[in-house]
Amino acid sequence: MTHHLEEISATVTPGANAVLLLDQAGWHTTRKLAVPDNITLLPLLARSPELNPVENLWQFMRENWLGNWPAPIRWPRFEVSASSAV
């Protein structure tokens, strides 16, 4: 995550500040995270997926694509008893 922040920081216009909207994943909230001076982290409220744009995308995909797959094929089970296998 620190490397990702460094890459973002390098693309921010000098004198400007980037604001990143983050969920409360452990790697977003760790104290070991080195945040550059030109980046501000804005954490979302805990347990609020409706505020996270990525969650809205996942919901759209579930409603339009992921849930539209046909039911899996159920192959008949063939059981072999020990006496018929000999």
Secondary structure, 3 states (H helix, E strand, C coil): CHHHHHHHHHHCCCCCCEEEEECCCHHHHCCCCCCCCCEEEEECCCCCHHHCHHHHHHHHHHHHCHHHCCCCCCCCCCCCCHHHHC
